[in-house]
Amino acid sequence: MRPFALAAAAALLLSGLISGLLAGPAAAVPAPVPAAVSAATGTVVAKYQTKVSAALYAASTGSTRLATVPADYTLGTKTNRKSPDGTRVQVQYGSRTGWVLLSKVTKVSLSTKIGRLSWAQSAAKNIAKWCRGVPVSTNTTNRNMATMSVSWSGSTRTVKTRIHLSTITGWGTKLDPNHKMAVAIQYHECGHILQYRAYNYDPAALDRAMNQVYGRNGTEHMADCIADVMGAQREGVYSTSGNTTRTYVAGYGGTCTSKHYAAAKRIIAGSRA
């Protein structure tokens, strides 16, 4: 048995104006509201999952809202009725029956559990295009990293990878898994998994190659550039409340050149930089 473990952590630099280090309001998960419209009877015939926060409308037309359904929430429908113009579908949200825009949801398997995805499930969904199947763990210690372990039994190699993500910010507030800052971190850590794969889980070869492309600390810089190619917004405003504006930098803050992006795209495609 030859165990080996490698952990690559993503730095998260946070800055705030005035009282920026004070805890801000945590993002609350909207709870299903008390019944006002009776739910349809019968068996669930289809399920839809919200891509973003979506309004639950009282009718197939009009703007009257019954509730707001959070992102990554799976809704069941016992009728699968569509609005006359084909833009809405009738669903059940808690004890309420209403209508959501089809543009805000994706049809999912009937085996999908009704309710909101966990934080880790939302993160896994965000990176599924590149890191499908990679386990995601969460913590409340503001630690974000991708880990790899390699073990041998005779000539048989076993590789395990995992992404570890924090559900809180450096300010100690709850972090929405779909916030741009959270997604940038998720992409960065997924980028490390792609690096591991491209270099056959050889950390020395990976570091040598990344340093040749990027210079010192190249493995981390590459993960930032990979995140950019995936569509990350690595810098921005986290929140604004009163006279306080919290800004963030997710990753290491380095600039990626066209050469860097070309190398990042090769890594994403499964090739070496």
Secondary structure, 3 states (H helix, E strand, C coil): CCCEEEEEECCEEEEECCCCCCCCCCCCCCCCCCCCCCCCCCCCCEEEEECCCEEEECCCCCCCEEEEECCCEEEEECCCCECCCCCEEEEEECCEEEEEEHHHEEEECCCCCCEECCHHHHHHHHCHHHHCCCCEEEECCCCCEEEEEEEEECCEEEEEEEEEEECECCCCCECCCCCHHHHHHHHHHHHHHHHHHHCCCCHHHHHHHHHHHHCCCHHHHHHHHHHHHHCCCCEEEEEEECCEEEEEEECCCCCCCHHHHHHHHHHHCCCCC
